[in-house]
């Protein structure tokens, strides 16, 4: 069975980039313990776009869906995330949820057909 890749395209205005990156850093570890999780990268744009790419690779679509239905909900809400923990996007000063750093979001889905690693 081939792995599945999910790329979340987040449109982030320049003044919100640091906020977005700090929020991702504060949730470090919240996805790594998910069943079927294989890889994560947060990609910062260098030129020509305000779009960040959130790249995750999963053993199967079912593993991704299970994470979406369970652990991801906690890690993106006001409460602390499940799994290895860490604060979600809320909780700064208690109560009110902070404004999202991104102004738009689209998810792209792919199946891995070929891959390569450096030769030893």
C-alpha positions in Angstrom: 0.0 0.0 0.0 1.4 3.4 -0.9 1.7 6.3 1.6 -0.6 9.3 1.3 0.6 12.9 1.5 -1.5 15.8 2.7 -0.4 19.3 2.0 -2.3 22.1 3.8 -1.8 25.3 1.9 -2.0 28.2 4.4 -2.2 31.8 3.2 -0.3 33.8 5.8 0.1 37.6 5.6 3.8 38.7 6.2 2.9 40.2 9.6 1.4 36.9 10.8 4.3 34.6 9.8 6.1 34.7 13.1 2.8 34.0 14.9 2.1 30.9 12.7 5.6 29.5 13.2 5.5 30.0 17.0 2.1 28.2 17.1 3.5 25.2 15.2 6.6 25.2 17.4 4.5 25.2 20.5 2.6 22.1 19.3 5.7 20.1 18.4 5.1 16.5 19.1 1.3 16.5 18.8 1.2 14.5 15.6 4.3 12.4 15.9 2.7 9.7 18.1 -0.3 9.3 15.8 -0.8 5.8 14.4 0.3 5.7 10.8 2.1 9.1 10.9 5.3 9.1 8.8 6.6 12.7 8.3 5.9 16.4 8.9 7.4 19.6 7.5 6.4 23.2 7.8 7.6 25.0 4.6 8.1 28.8 4.7 7.7 30.6 1.4 10.9 32.4 0.2 9.5 34.5 -2.7 6.4 35.1 -4.8 3.7 33.8 -2.4 2.3 34.2 1.1 1.4 30.5 1.1 3.0 28.2 3.7 2.9 24.5 3.1 2.2 22.0 5.9 3.4 18.7 4.6 2.4 15.4 6.3 2.9 11.8 5.1 0.7 9.0 6.3 0.8 5.2 6.0 -2.8 5.3 4.7 -5.8 7.5 4.1 -7.5 5.7 7.0 -4.7 6.7 9.4 -5.0 10.3 8.4 -8.8 10.3 8.8 -8.4 8.7 12.2 -6.0 11.5 13.3 -8.4 14.1 11.9 -11.3 12.6 13.9 -9.4 12.3 17.1 -6.1 13.9 18.1 -6.0 16.7 15.6 -9.2 18.2 17.0 -7.6 18.5 20.4 -4.3 20.0 19.1 -6.1 22.7 17.1 -8.6 23.7 19.7 -8.4 25.7 22.9 -7.4 22.8 25.1 -4.0 21.2 25.2 -3.5 18.7 22.4 -3.6 15.0 23.1 -0.7 12.6 22.4 2.6 14.2 23.5 0.8 17.3 24.4 1.7 21.0 24.2 -0.5 24.0 24.0 -3.0 24.4 21.1 -3.6 27.7 19.5 -5.7 28.9 22.4 -5.1 29.3 26.1 -2.9 32.4 26.0 -4.2 34.3 29.1 -7.2 31.9 29.3 -10.6 32.1 27.7 -10.5 33.8 24.4 -9.3 31.9 21.3 -6.6 33.9 19.4 -7.2 35.0 15.8 -6.0 32.6 13.2 -2.6 33.5 11.6 -3.7 32.2 8.2 -6.3 34.0 6.1 -7.1 30.9 4.0 -6.5 27.2 3.9 -6.7 24.4 1.2 -5.8 20.8 1.6 -4.2 18.9 -1.3 -4.1 15.1 -1.2 -1.6 12.8 -3.0 -0.6 9.2 -3.2 3.1 8.4 -3.2 4.0 6.8 -6.5 7.8 7.0 -6.4 10.3 8.2 -3.7 14.0 8.2 -3.3 16.5 8.7 -0.5 20.2 9.5 -0.7 22.5 6.6 -1.5 24.7 5.6 1.4 
